[in-house]
Amino acid sequence: MESGEKVVLLGPNGSGKSTFLQLLSGYVTPTEGSLQWISQGVELAADSVFQSVAMATPYLELPEELSFDELLDFHFRFKAPISGISMEEIRQLSGLPTGIQKPVRNFSSGMKQRVRLLLALCSTADLILLDEPCSNLDHEAVKWYHALADRFLTDRTVLVCSNRQENEFVFCRRQLEIQTWKN
């Protein structure tokens, strides 16, 4: 992938898209072979890849005992927000009810997915990885996702994994089929 490119990896459930994404993010290590991460001509150590990657997936666990505000504060201790955006603006962009204080464990699956996407798209990162980003989102939340993508993904490198749900990757200019190169 080239810097700034938007690519979608297409394939059916069980084809390895999520596993590939987890390998790219450094979340899991390969059982065979090796991976090399290079950012701006410099090789990254495997244990520092997380600093250059932001990821949103339906299976990504959130600290469920925290409230939304606490979760934002916690997350942005480890990743900087993108330049020019305040914490208050991030809260407003969430589309969640203002002043929501219940623990994340009491959020609906759609609310949790909005939080995951918000954290990924509003974090400073060289690579944004999105796995089935519209999972659990209703029609209005999909429109919200598209608006965030239009605003925050313009000049960023993005890889979306999808089982052909076109609303997940409308901004991608290149498509790869996992069956084409999986074996």
VMD Tcl script that builds the backbone (N, CA, C; Angstrom):
set m [mol new atoms 549]
animate dup $m
set s [atomselect $m all]
$s set {name element resname resid chain x y z} {
  {N N MET 1 A 0.828 -1.177 0.000}
  {CA C MET 1 A 0.000 0.000 0.000}
  {C C MET 1 A 0.873 1.240 0.000}
  {N N GLU 2 A 0.424 2.210 -0.725}
  {CA C GLU 2 A 1.105 3.501 -0.761}
  {C C GLU 2 A 0.529 4.417 0.326}
  {N N SER 3 A 1.331 5.332 0.779}
  {CA C SER 3 A 0.872 6.295 1.768}
  {C C SER 3 A -0.319 7.072 1.223}
  {N N GLY 4 A -1.370 7.191 2.033}
  {CA C GLY 4 A -2.575 7.902 1.637}
  {C C GLY 4 A -3.571 7.078 0.848}
  {N N GLU 5 A -3.229 5.855 0.531}
  {CA C GLU 5 A -4.106 4.997 -0.272}
  {C C GLU 5 A -5.230 4.423 0.587}
  {N N LYS 6 A -6.381 4.203 -0.034}
  {CA C LYS 6 A -7.547 3.578 0.618}
  {C C LYS 6 A -7.821 2.273 -0.116}
  {N N VAL 7 A -7.684 1.158 0.603}
  {CA C VAL 7 A -7.816 -0.173 0.012}
  {C C VAL 7 A -8.830 -0.967 0.808}
  {N N VAL 8 A -9.640 -1.744 0.108}
  {CA C VAL 8 A -10.551 -2.673 0.774}
  {C C VAL 8 A -10.096 -4.091 0.447}
  {N N LEU 9 A -10.061 -4.923 1.468}
  {CA C LEU 9 A -9.773 -6.347 1.333}
  {C C LEU 9 A -11.111 -7.071 1.430}
  {N N LEU 10 A -11.519 -7.704 0.340}
  {CA C LEU 10 A -12.827 -8.340 0.255}
  {C C LEU 10 A -12.704 -9.848 0.370}
  {N N GLY 11 A -13.666 -10.458 1.021}
  {CA C GLY 11 A -13.710 -11.902 1.122}
  {C C GLY 11 A -14.850 -12.328 2.021}
  {N N PRO 12 A -15.263 -13.579 1.878}
  {CA C PRO 12 A -16.367 -14.071 2.706}
  {C C PRO 12 A -15.927 -14.280 4.158}
  {N N ASN 13 A -16.894 -14.451 5.041}
  {CA C ASN 13 A -16.586 -14.777 6.432}
  {C C ASN 13 A -15.695 -16.009 6.469}
  {N N GLY 14 A -14.702 -15.980 7.333}
  {CA C GLY 14 A -13.812 -17.119 7.495}
  {C C GLY 14 A -12.661 -17.170 6.510}
  {N N SER 15 A -12.518 -16.157 5.677}
  {CA C SER 15 A -11.464 -16.192 4.659}
  {C C SER 15 A -10.107 -15.692 5.166}
  {N N GLY 16 A -10.063 -15.142 6.377}
  {CA C GLY 16 A -8.790 -14.702 6.956}
  {C C GLY 16 A -8.589 -13.203 6.991}
  {N N LYS 17 A -9.602 -12.429 6.644}
  {CA C LYS 17 A -9.462 -10.966 6.639}
  {C C LYS 17 A -9.118 -10.428 8.024}
  {N N SER 18 A -9.855 -10.839 9.020}
  {CA C SER 18 A -9.632 -10.336 10.377}
  {C C SER 18 A -8.273 -10.768 10.910}
  {N N THR 19 A -7.877 -11.991 10.625}
  {CA C THR 19 A -6.566 -12.475 11.054}
  {C C THR 19 A -5.466 -11.650 10.407}
  {N N PHE 20 A -5.623 -11.380 9.116}
  {CA C PHE 20 A -4.640 -10.554 8.408}
  {C C PHE 20 A -4.540 -9.174 9.049}
  {N N LEU 21 A -5.673 -8.583 9.366}
  {CA C LEU 21 A -5.702 -7.265 9.994}
  {C C LEU 21 A -4.988 -7.299 11.349}
  {N N GLN 22 A -5.235 -8.339 12.133}
  {CA C GLN 22 A -4.595 -8.467 13.440}
  {C C GLN 22 A -3.079 -8.621 13.301}
  {N N LEU 23 A -2.632 -9.339 12.261}
  {CA C LEU 23 A -1.200 -9.464 12.003}
  {C C LEU 23 A -0.595 -8.105 11.635}
  {N N LEU 24 A -1.275 -7.380 10.743}
  {CA C LEU 24 A -0.772 -6.061 10.339}
  {C C LEU 24 A -0.665 -5.098 11.505}
  {N N SER 25 A -1.615 -5.187 12.427}
  {CA C SER 25 A -1.646 -4.256 13.558}
  {C C SER 25 A -0.621 -4.608 14.639}
  {N N GLY 26 A -0.042 -5.800 14.549}
  {CA C GLY 26 A 0.875 -6.255 15.584}
  {C C GLY 26 A 0.162 -6.850 16.779}
  {N N TYR 27 A -1.164 -6.963 16.674}
  {CA C TYR 27 A -1.974 -7.510 17.766}
  {C C TYR 27 A -1.677 -8.991 17.984}
  {N N VAL 28 A -1.420 -9.726 16.909}
  {CA C VAL 28 A -1.005 -11.123 17.004}
  {C C VAL 28 A 0.277 -11.300 16.198}
  {N N THR 29 A 1.053 -12.313 16.547}
  {CA C THR 29 A 2.290 -12.593 15.827}
  {C C THR 29 A 2.074 -13.785 14.902}
  {N N PRO 30 A 2.779 -13.810 13.788}
  {CA C PRO 30 A 2.602 -14.920 12.845}
  {C C PRO 30 A 3.126 -16.228 13.421}
  {N N THR 31 A 2.446 -17.318 13.094}
  {CA C THR 31 A 2.912 -18.638 13.516}
  {C C THR 31 A 3.999 -19.152 12.571}
  {N N GLU 32 A 4.035 -18.610 11.362}
  {CA C GLU 32 A 5.092 -18.927 10.387}
  {C C GLU 32 A 5.549 -17.635 9.731}
  {N N GLY 33 A 6.784 -17.603 9.300}
  {CA C GLY 33 A 7.279 -16.429 8.603}
  {C C GLY 33 A 7.486 -15.252 9.541}
  {N N SER 34 A 7.592 -14.092 8.939}
  {CA C SER 34 A 7.817 -12.888 9.733}
  {C C SER 34 A 7.186 -11.693 9.027}
  {N N LEU 35 A 6.995 -10.655 9.788}
  {CA C LEU 35 A 6.476 -9.388 9.267}
  {C C LEU 35 A 7.492 -8.301 9.519}
  {N N GLN 36 A 7.503 -7.350 8.613}
  {CA C GLN 36 A 8.371 -6.191 8.773}
  {C C GLN 36 A 7.498 -4.958 8.583}
  {N N TRP 37 A 7.554 -4.035 9.518}
  {CA C TRP 37 A 6.796 -2.789 9.448}
  {C C TRP 37 A 7.767 -1.660 9.177}
  {N N ILE 38 A 7.482 -0.898 8.120}
  {CA C ILE 38 A 8.333 0.228 7.764}
  {C C ILE 38 A 7.458 1.467 7.668}
  {N N SER 39 A 7.844 2.500 8.372}
  {CA C SER 39 A 7.123 3.769 8.336}
  {C C SER 39 A 8.105 4.870 7.991}
  {N N GLN 40 A 7.844 5.576 6.924}
  {CA C GLN 40 A 8.695 6.675 6.467}
  {C C GLN 40 A 10.147 6.230 6.337}
  {N N GLY 41 A 10.354 5.027 5.787}
  {CA C GLY 41 A 11.684 4.500 5.529}
  {C C GLY 41 A 12.388 3.897 6.716}
  {N N VAL 42 A 11.735 3.869 7.869}
  {CA C VAL 42 A 12.356 3.349 9.087}
  {C C VAL 42 A 11.597 2.109 9.547}
  {N N GLU 43 A 12.337 1.026 9.826}
  {CA C GLU 43 A 11.696 -0.188 10.318}
  {C C GLU 43 A 11.248 0.016 11.761}
  {N N LEU 44 A 10.019 -0.418 12.026}
  {CA C LEU 44 A 9.458 -0.318 13.378}
  {C C LEU 44 A 9.634 -1.637 14.113}
  {N N ALA 45 A 9.929 -1.567 15.390}
  {CA C ALA 45 A 9.956 -2.768 16.224}
  {C C ALA 45 A 8.525 -3.260 16.399}
  {N N ALA 46 A 8.341 -4.566 16.451}
  {CA C ALA 46 A 6.999 -5.153 16.557}
  {C C ALA 46 A 6.227 -4.611 17.754}
  {N N ASP 47 A 6.926 -4.364 18.851}
  {CA C ASP 47 A 6.226 -3.895 20.053}
  {C C ASP 47 A 5.904 -2.402 20.029}
  {N N SER 48 A 6.296 -1.706 18.969}
  {CA C SER 48 A 5.952 -0.285 18.867}
  {C C SER 48 A 4.996 0.013 17.709}
  {N N VAL 49 A 4.568 -1.018 16.993}
  {CA C VAL 49 A 3.673 -0.832 15.847}
  {C C VAL 49 A 2.372 -0.158 16.281}
  {N N PHE 50 A 1.892 -0.493 17.470}
  {CA C PHE 50 A 0.617 0.055 17.937}
  {C C PHE 50 A 0.602 1.581 17.913}
  {N N GLN 51 A 1.762 2.208 18.031}
  {CA C GLN 51 A 1.822 3.665 18.033}
  {C C GLN 51 A 1.528 4.260 16.658}
  {N N SER 52 A 1.694 3.461 15.612}
  {CA C SER 52 A 1.500 3.935 14.244}
  {C C SER 52 A 0.197 3.462 13.625}
  {N N VAL 53 A -0.562 2.652 14.362}
  {CA C VAL 53 A -1.770 2.042 13.819}
  {C C VAL 53 A -2.963 2.369 14.710}
  {N N ALA 54 A -4.092 2.641 14.073}
  {CA C ALA 54 A -5.363 2.758 14.792}
  {C C ALA 54 A -6.304 1.737 14.169}
  {N N MET 55 A -7.037 1.017 15.009}
  {CA C MET 55 A -7.860 -0.084 14.515}
  {C C MET 55 A -9.243 -0.034 15.142}
  {N N ALA 56 A -10.245 -0.334 14.321}
  {CA C ALA 56 A -11.616 -0.479 14.811}
  {C C ALA 56 A -12.174 -1.782 14.256}
  {N N THR 57 A -12.567 -2.648 15.157}
  {CA C THR 57 A -13.146 -3.938 14.789}
  {C C THR 57 A -14.276 -4.258 15.754}
  {N N PRO 58 A -15.274 -5.018 15.295}
  {CA C PRO 58 A -16.374 -5.348 16.206}
  {C C PRO 58 A -15.928 -6.218 17.391}
  {N N TYR 59 A -14.808 -6.922 17.251}
  {CA C TYR 59 A -14.343 -7.806 18.321}
  {C C TYR 59 A -13.346 -7.122 19.264}
  {N N LEU 60 A -13.005 -5.867 18.993}
  {CA C LEU 60 A -12.088 -5.131 19.852}
  {C C LEU 60 A -12.770 -4.829 21.176}
  {N N GLU 61 A -12.209 -5.325 22.247}
  {CA C GLU 61 A -12.791 -5.105 23.575}
  {C C GLU 61 A -12.517 -3.690 24.054}
  {N N LEU 62 A -13.510 -3.104 24.636}
  {CA C LEU 62 A -13.376 -1.796 25.260}
  {C C LEU 62 A -13.374 -1.988 26.776}
  {N N PRO 63 A -12.687 -1.130 27.530}
  {CA C PRO 63 A -12.740 -1.233 28.997}
  {C C PRO 63 A -14.167 -0.924 29.466}
  {N N GLU 64 A -14.929 -1.953 29.728}
  {CA C GLU 64 A -16.368 -1.813 29.922}
  {C C GLU 64 A -16.780 -1.213 31.260}
  {N N GLU 65 A -15.859 -1.116 32.201}
  {CA C GLU 65 A -16.221 -0.526 33.487}
  {C C GLU 65 A -16.147 1.003 33.448}
  {N N LEU 66 A -15.565 1.544 32.378}
  {CA C LEU 66 A -15.412 2.991 32.248}
  {C C LEU 66 A -16.648 3.620 31.608}
  {N N SER 67 A -16.894 4.873 31.939}
  {CA C SER 67 A -17.909 5.648 31.228}
  {C C SER 67 A -17.292 6.119 29.901}
  {N N PHE 68 A -18.101 6.684 29.030}
  {CA C PHE 68 A -17.604 7.190 27.751}
  {C C PHE 68 A -16.514 8.238 27.963}
  {N N ASP 69 A -16.750 9.208 28.831}
  {CA C ASP 69 A -15.746 10.239 29.092}
  {C C ASP 69 A -14.454 9.643 29.647}
  {N N GLU 70 A -14.580 8.706 30.565}
  {CA C GLU 70 A -13.391 8.050 31.125}
  {C C GLU 70 A -12.645 7.269 30.051}
  {N N LEU 71 A -13.387 6.623 29.156}
  {CA C LEU 71 A -12.770 5.860 28.075}
  {C C LEU 71 A -12.002 6.785 27.131}
  {N N LEU 72 A -12.591 7.925 26.792}
  {CA C LEU 72 A -11.880 8.889 25.942}
  {C C LEU 72 A -10.590 9.352 26.614}
  {N N ASP 73 A -10.676 9.723 27.878}
  {CA C ASP 73 A -9.484 10.163 28.606}
  {C C ASP 73 A -8.424 9.077 28.652}
  {N N PHE 74 A -8.837 7.837 28.900}
  {CA C PHE 74 A -7.918 6.703 28.959}
  {C C PHE 74 A -7.246 6.482 27.602}
  {N N HIS 75 A -8.048 6.411 26.544}
  {CA C HIS 75 A -7.525 6.142 25.193}
  {C C HIS 75 A -6.500 7.200 24.772}
  {N N PHE 76 A -6.853 8.468 24.987}
  {CA C PHE 76 A -5.985 9.533 24.501}
  {C C PHE 76 A -4.794 9.810 25.417}
  {N N ARG 77 A -4.595 8.994 26.428}
  {CA C ARG 77 A -3.332 8.995 27.168}
  {C C ARG 77 A -2.268 8.245 26.370}
  {N N PHE 78 A -2.709 7.304 25.513}
  {CA C PHE 78 A -1.795 6.440 24.769}
  {C C PHE 78 A -1.656 6.841 23.309}
  {N N LYS 79 A -2.672 7.466 22.757}
  {CA C LYS 79 A -2.647 7.916 21.372}
  {C C LYS 79 A -3.083 9.366 21.337}
  {N N ALA 80 A -2.364 10.145 20.586}
  {CA C ALA 80 A -2.723 11.561 20.471}
  {C C ALA 80 A -3.926 11.715 19.546}
  {N N PRO 81 A -4.809 12.646 19.860}
  {CA C PRO 81 A -5.885 12.940 18.912}
  {C C PRO 81 A -5.299 13.632 17.676}
  {N N ILE 82 A -5.986 13.504 16.561}
  {CA C ILE 82 A -5.487 14.151 15.356}
  {C C ILE 82 A -5.418 15.652 15.582}
  {N N SER 83 A -4.522 16.264 14.885}
  {CA C SER 83 A -4.246 17.684 15.082}
  {C C SER 83 A -5.490 18.541 14.865}
  {N N GLY 84 A -5.676 19.474 15.774}
  {CA C GLY 84 A -6.733 20.451 15.618}
  {C C GLY 84 A -8.096 20.042 16.140}
  {N N ILE 85 A -8.179 18.928 16.854}
  {CA C ILE 85 A -9.472 18.500 17.383}
  {C C ILE 85 A -9.395 18.432 18.905}
  {N N SER 86 A -10.396 18.941 19.545}
  {CA C SER 86 A -10.422 18.954 21.012}
  {C C SER 86 A -11.198 17.741 21.527}
  {N N MET 87 A -11.009 17.454 22.789}
  {CA C MET 87 A -11.751 16.354 23.418}
  {C C MET 87 A -13.249 16.649 23.390}
  {N N GLU 88 A -13.618 17.897 23.580}
  {CA C GLU 88 A -15.034 18.248 23.538}
  {C C GLU 88 A -15.626 17.993 22.152}
  {N N GLU 89 A -14.873 18.311 21.121}
  {CA C GLU 89 A -15.357 18.049 19.762}
  {C C GLU 89 A -15.487 16.553 19.508}
  {N N ILE 90 A -14.544 15.769 20.020}
  {CA C ILE 90 A -14.636 14.310 19.868}
  {C C ILE 90 A -15.897 13.805 20.556}
  {N N ARG 91 A -16.180 14.299 21.750}
  {CA C ARG 91 A -17.404 13.904 22.453}
  {C C ARG 91 A -18.638 14.234 21.612}
  {N N GLN 92 A -18.661 15.427 21.039}
  {CA C GLN 92 A -19.801 15.838 20.224}
  {C C GLN 92 A -19.910 15.012 18.950}
  {N N LEU 93 A -18.768 14.670 18.354}
  {CA C LEU 93 A -18.763 13.875 17.126}
  {C C LEU 93 A -19.298 12.455 17.332}
  {N N SER 94 A -19.263 11.982 18.558}
  {CA C SER 94 A -19.680 10.599 18.826}
  {C C SER 94 A -21.126 10.341 18.446}
  {N N GLY 95 A -21.943 11.374 18.529}
  {CA C GLY 95 A -23.368 11.172 18.274}
  {C C GLY 95 A -24.074 10.480 19.421}
  {N N LEU 96 A -23.359 10.240 20.507}
  {CA C LEU 96 A -23.956 9.623 21.684}
  {C C LEU 96 A -24.662 10.698 22.502}
  {N N PRO 97 A -25.619 10.305 23.319}
  {CA C PRO 97 A -26.314 11.305 24.145}
  {C C PRO 97 A -25.321 12.100 24.994}
  {N N THR 98 A -25.505 13.413 25.072}
  {CA C THR 98 A -24.588 14.238 25.860}
  {C C THR 98 A -24.701 13.878 27.336}
  {N N GLY 99 A -23.566 13.893 27.999}
  {CA C GLY 99 A -23.535 13.619 29.429}
  {C C GLY 99 A -23.773 12.161 29.789}
  {N N ILE 100 A -23.638 11.254 28.823}
  {CA C ILE 100 A -23.869 9.831 29.105}
  {C C ILE 100 A -22.821 9.360 30.120}
  {N N GLN 101 A -23.275 8.831 31.236}
  {CA C GLN 101 A -22.368 8.434 32.306}
  {C C GLN 101 A -22.415 6.939 32.615}
  {N N LYS 102 A -23.260 6.192 31.927}
  {CA C LYS 102 A -23.315 4.768 32.226}
  {C C LYS 102 A -22.056 4.072 31.725}
  {N N PRO 103 A -21.698 2.974 32.362}
  {CA C PRO 103 A -20.507 2.238 31.928}
  {C C PRO 103 A -20.678 1.713 30.502}
  {N N VAL 104 A -19.562 1.604 29.787}
  {CA C VAL 104 A -19.572 1.129 28.408}
  {C C VAL 104 A -20.234 -0.252 28.314}
  {N N ARG 105 A -20.148 -1.062 29.339}
  {CA C ARG 105 A -20.771 -2.396 29.300}
  {C C ARG 105 A -22.281 -2.306 29.091}
  {N N ASN 106 A -22.883 -1.175 29.428}
  {CA C ASN 106 A -24.320 -0.994 29.251}
  {C C ASN 106 A -24.684 -0.330 27.921}
  {N N PHE 107 A -23.697 -0.081 27.067}
  {CA C PHE 107 A -23.955 0.471 25.740}
  {C C PHE 107 A -24.502 -0.632 24.838}
  {N N SER 108 A -25.285 -0.252 23.870}
  {CA C SER 108 A -25.727 -1.213 22.853}
  {C C SER 108 A -24.534 -1.578 21.968}
  {N N SER 109 A -24.668 -2.632 21.180}
  {CA C SER 109 A -23.578 -3.025 20.280}
  {C C SER 109 A -23.293 -1.921 19.261}
  {N N GLY 110 A -24.317 -1.212 18.811}
  {CA C GLY 110 A -24.116 -0.106 17.881}
  {C C GLY 110 A -23.377 1.053 18.515}
  {N N MET 111 A -23.701 1.359 19.762}
  {CA C MET 111 A -23.000 2.438 20.474}
  {C C MET 111 A -21.523 2.074 20.666}
  {N N LYS 112 A -21.246 0.821 20.996}
  {CA C LYS 112 A -19.856 0.389 21.169}
  {C C LYS 112 A -19.091 0.498 19.850}
  {N N GLN 113 A -19.734 0.136 18.740}
  {CA C GLN 113 A -19.060 0.227 17.451}
  {C C GLN 113 A -18.783 1.690 17.090}
  {N N ARG 114 A -19.702 2.582 17.407}
  {CA C ARG 114 A -19.464 4.015 17.177}
  {C C ARG 114 A -18.235 4.480 17.961}
  {N N VAL 115 A -18.121 4.044 19.207}
  {CA C VAL 115 A -16.974 4.424 20.035}
  {C C VAL 115 A -15.684 3.898 19.411}
  {N N ARG 116 A -15.688 2.639 18.984}
  {CA C ARG 116 A -14.488 2.056 18.363}
  {C C ARG 116 A -14.068 2.874 17.135}
  {N N LEU 117 A -15.025 3.170 16.278}
  {CA C LEU 117 A -14.728 3.939 15.067}
  {C C LEU 117 A -14.235 5.344 15.408}
  {N N LEU 118 A -14.882 5.987 16.339}
  {CA C LEU 118 A -14.495 7.327 16.753}
  {C C LEU 118 A -13.055 7.346 17.253}
  {N N LEU 119 A -12.698 6.392 18.108}
  {CA C LEU 119 A -11.341 6.330 18.650}
  {C C LEU 119 A -10.318 6.125 17.540}
  {N N ALA 120 A -10.612 5.251 16.590}
  {CA C ALA 120 A -9.669 4.984 15.495}
  {C C ALA 120 A -9.531 6.188 14.569}
  {N N LEU 121 A -10.650 6.763 14.174}
  {CA C LEU 121 A -10.609 7.840 13.189}
  {C C LEU 121 A -10.092 9.157 13.763}
  {N N CYS 122 A -10.209 9.340 15.056}
  {CA C CYS 122 A -9.758 10.590 15.682}
  {C C CYS 122 A -8.382 10.470 16.319}
  {N N SER 123 A -7.721 9.339 16.141}
  {CA C SER 123 A -6.376 9.139 16.689}
  {C C SER 123 A -5.321 9.412 15.629}
  {N N THR 124 A -4.211 9.967 16.058}
  {CA C THR 124 A -3.075 10.136 15.166}
  {C C THR 124 A -2.494 8.749 14.885}
  {N N ALA 125 A -2.420 8.385 13.614}
  {CA C ALA 125 A -1.872 7.086 13.220}
  {C C ALA 125 A -1.504 7.134 11.741}
  {N N ASP 126 A -0.454 6.405 11.374}
  {CA C ASP 126 A -0.041 6.318 9.974}
  {C C ASP 126 A -0.964 5.415 9.164}
  {N N LEU 127 A -1.547 4.426 9.839}
  {CA C LEU 127 A -2.387 3.435 9.166}
  {C C LEU 127 A -3.664 3.230 9.975}
  {N N ILE 128 A -4.798 3.316 9.291}
  {CA C ILE 128 A -6.094 3.070 9.915}
  {C C ILE 128 A -6.606 1.731 9.396}
  {N N LEU 129 A -6.894 0.810 10.308}
  {CA C LEU 129 A -7.402 -0.510 9.966}
  {C C LEU 129 A -8.848 -0.628 10.448}
  {N N LEU 130 A -9.748 -0.930 9.528}
  {CA C LEU 130 A -11.167 -1.031 9.854}
  {C C LEU 130 A -11.680 -2.393 9.405}
  {N N ASP 131 A -12.157 -3.178 10.342}
  {CA C ASP 131 A -12.678 -4.506 10.044}
  {C C ASP 131 A -14.197 -4.472 10.167}
  {N N GLU 132 A -14.876 -4.651 9.041}
  {CA C GLU 132 A -16.337 -4.620 8.996}
  {C C GLU 132 A -16.865 -3.442 9.818}
  {N N PRO 133 A -16.485 -2.220 9.426}
  {CA C PRO 133 A -16.792 -1.048 10.246}
  {C C PRO 133 A -18.276 -0.765 10.440}
  {N N CYS 134 A -19.133 -1.248 9.576}
  {CA C CYS 134 A -20.570 -0.964 9.732}
  {C C CYS 134 A -21.309 -2.039 10.531}
  {N N SER 135 A -20.570 -2.993 11.085}
  {CA C SER 135 A -21.206 -4.010 11.928}
  {C C SER 135 A -21.954 -3.334 13.067}
  {N N ASN 136 A -23.169 -3.747 13.281}
  {CA C ASN 136 A -24.022 -3.269 14.377}
  {C C ASN 136 A -24.477 -1.821 14.239}
  {N N LEU 137 A -24.218 -1.181 13.098}
  {CA C LEU 137 A -24.644 0.199 12.911}
  {C C LEU 137 A -25.979 0.241 12.169}
  {N N ASP 138 A -26.875 1.100 12.645}
  {CA C ASP 138 A -28.134 1.313 11.937}
  {C C ASP 138 A -27.899 2.311 10.793}
  {N N HIS 139 A -28.936 2.592 10.031}
  {CA C HIS 139 A -28.825 3.448 8.856}
  {C C HIS 139 A -28.241 4.821 9.205}
  {N N GLU 140 A -28.726 5.434 10.274}
  {CA C GLU 140 A -28.225 6.753 10.677}
  {C C GLU 140 A -26.761 6.686 11.093}
  {N N ALA 141 A -26.378 5.623 11.784}
  {CA C ALA 141 A -24.986 5.482 12.223}
  {C C ALA 141 A -24.059 5.237 11.030}
  {N N VAL 142 A -24.542 4.568 9.986}
  {CA C VAL 142 A -23.737 4.384 8.773}
  {C C VAL 142 A -23.486 5.744 8.123}
  {N N LYS 143 A -24.496 6.595 8.074}
  {CA C LYS 143 A -24.307 7.955 7.544}
  {C C LYS 143 A -23.298 8.724 8.401}
  {N N TRP 144 A -23.372 8.555 9.721}
  {CA C TRP 144 A -22.411 9.167 10.639}
  {C C TRP 144 A -20.986 8.702 10.314}
  {N N TYR 145 A -20.813 7.384 10.100}
  {CA C TYR 145 A -19.508 6.809 9.745}
  {C C TYR 145 A -18.989 7.430 8.451}
  {N N HIS 146 A -19.837 7.550 7.442}
  {CA C HIS 146 A -19.412 8.142 6.167}
  {C C HIS 146 A -18.966 9.593 6.356}
  {N N ALA 147 A -19.677 10.349 7.180}
  {CA C ALA 147 A -19.305 11.743 7.442}
  {C C ALA 147 A -17.945 11.812 8.146}
  {N N LEU 148 A -17.706 10.935 9.117}
  {CA C LEU 148 A -16.411 10.898 9.792}
  {C C LEU 148 A -15.305 10.502 8.818}
  {N N ALA 149 A -15.571 9.519 7.979}
  {CA C ALA 149 A -14.577 9.089 6.985}
  {C C ALA 149 A -14.254 10.235 6.030}
  {N N ASP 150 A -15.269 10.944 5.562}
  {CA C ASP 150 A -15.036 12.087 4.670}
  {C C ASP 150 A -14.167 13.138 5.339}
  {N N ARG 151 A -14.376 13.336 6.611}
  {CA C ARG 151 A -13.648 14.385 7.323}
  {C C ARG 151 A -12.233 13.968 7.734}
  {N N PHE 152 A -12.080 12.728 8.209}
  {CA C PHE 152 A -10.824 12.355 8.850}
  {C C PHE 152 A -9.939 11.376 8.074}
  {N N LEU 153 A -10.402 10.843 6.955}
  {CA C LEU 153 A -9.596 9.858 6.233}
  {C C LEU 153 A -9.037 10.377 4.918}
  {N N THR 154 A -9.228 11.637 4.633}
  {CA C THR 154 A -8.849 12.198 3.338}
  {C C THR 154 A -7.404 11.903 2.962}
  {N N ASP 155 A -6.469 12.233 3.799}
  {CA C ASP 155 A -5.044 12.084 3.483}
  {C C ASP 155 A -4.380 10.944 4.248}
  {N N ARG 156 A -5.178 9.992 4.720}
  {CA C ARG 156 A -4.617 8.932 5.559}
  {C C ARG 156 A -4.648 7.590 4.826}
  {N N THR 157 A -3.756 6.703 5.229}
  {CA C THR 157 A -3.692 5.367 4.658}
  {C C THR 157 A -4.691 4.491 5.404}
  {N N VAL 158 A -5.558 3.815 4.638}
  {CA C VAL 158 A -6.658 3.062 5.233}
  {C C VAL 158 A -6.764 1.691 4.576}
  {N N LEU 159 A -6.949 0.660 5.413}
  {CA C LEU 159 A -7.285 -0.676 4.938}
  {C C LEU 159 A -8.586 -1.088 5.605}
  {N N VAL 160 A -9.591 -1.372 4.786}
  {CA C VAL 160 A -10.888 -1.827 5.271}
  {C C VAL 160 A -11.024 -3.297 4.903}
  {N N CYS 161 A -11.474 -4.116 5.830}
  {CA C CYS 161 A -11.808 -5.509 5.543}
  {C C CYS 161 A -13.331 -5.622 5.531}
  {N N SER 162 A -13.847 -6.239 4.482}
  {CA C SER 162 A -15.296 -6.305 4.343}
  {C C SER 162 A -15.702 -7.588 3.631}
  {N N ASN 163 A -16.887 -8.063 4.000}
  {CA C ASN 163 A -17.470 -9.202 3.283}
  {C C ASN 163 A -18.464 -8.676 2.242}
  {N N ARG 164 A -18.002 -7.660 1.533}
  {CA C ARG 164 A -18.712 -7.063 0.397}
  {C C ARG 164 A -19.906 -6.197 0.781}
  {N N GLN 165 A -19.873 -5.591 1.950}
  {CA C GLN 165 A -20.888 -4.610 2.345}
  {C C GLN 165 A -20.400 -3.254 1.831}
  {N N GLU 166 A -20.896 -2.843 0.687}
  {CA C GLU 166 A -20.352 -1.677 0.000}
  {C C GLU 166 A -20.365 -0.404 0.845}
  {N N ASN 167 A -21.311 -0.277 1.742}
  {CA C ASN 167 A -21.357 0.932 2.571}
  {C C ASN 167 A -20.154 1.040 3.511}
  {N N GLU 168 A -19.390 -0.038 3.668}
  {CA C GLU 168 A -18.216 -0.014 4.543}
  {C C GLU 168 A -16.992 0.593 3.864}
  {N N PHE 169 A -16.967 0.570 2.534}
  {CA C PHE 169 A -15.736 0.949 1.825}
  {C C PHE 169 A -15.964 1.880 0.635}
  {N N VAL 170 A -16.995 2.688 0.677}
  {CA C VAL 170 A -17.313 3.563 -0.461}
  {C C VAL 170 A -16.171 4.513 -0.808}
  {N N PHE 171 A -15.306 4.835 0.116}
  {CA C PHE 171 A -14.203 5.770 -0.112}
  {C C PHE 171 A -12.930 5.087 -0.612}
  {N N CYS 172 A -12.926 3.748 -0.688}
  {CA C CYS 172 A -11.733 3.021 -1.126}
  {C C CYS 172 A -11.616 3.063 -2.653}
  {N N ARG 173 A -10.404 3.251 -3.126}
  {CA C ARG 173 A -10.159 3.331 -4.573}
  {C C ARG 173 A -9.568 2.045 -5.142}
  {N N ARG 174 A -9.164 1.128 -4.286}
  {CA C ARG 174 A -8.593 -0.133 -4.770}
  {C C ARG 174 A -9.207 -1.275 -3.985}
  {N N GLN 175 A -9.475 -2.370 -4.688}
  {CA C GLN 175 A -10.055 -3.556 -4.060}
  {C C GLN 175 A -9.130 -4.744 -4.264}
  {N N LEU 176 A -8.969 -5.535 -3.208}
  {CA C LEU 176 A -8.224 -6.788 -3.263}
  {C C LEU 176 A -9.147 -7.906 -2.828}
  {N N GLU 177 A -9.091 -9.014 -3.520}
  {CA C GLU 177 A -9.866 -10.209 -3.144}
  {C C GLU 177 A -8.934 -11.151 -2.390}
  {N N ILE 178 A -9.330 -11.549 -1.205}
  {CA C ILE 178 A -8.448 -12.393 -0.397}
  {C C ILE 178 A -8.205 -13.757 -1.048}
  {N N GLN 179 A -9.172 -14.305 -1.763}
  {CA C GLN 179 A -8.976 -15.599 -2.423}
  {C C GLN 179 A -7.910 -15.532 -3.491}
  {N N THR 180 A -7.680 -14.365 -4.066}
  {CA C THR 180 A -6.722 -14.198 -5.133}
  {C C THR 180 A -5.297 -14.483 -4.663}
  {N N TRP 181 A -4.987 -14.148 -3.421}
  {CA C TRP 181 A -3.619 -14.282 -2.958}
  {C C TRP 181 A -3.447 -14.963 -1.624}
  {N N LYS 182 A -4.529 -15.536 -1.097}
  {CA C LYS 182 A -4.460 -16.142 0.250}
  {C C LYS 182 A -3.552 -17.373 0.270}
  {N N ASN 183 A -3.638 -18.241 -0.711}
  {CA C ASN 183 A -2.903 -19.517 -0.676}
  {C C ASN 183 A -1.473 -19.342 -0.936}
}
mol reanalyze $m
mol bondsrecalc $m
mol representation Tube
mol addrep $m
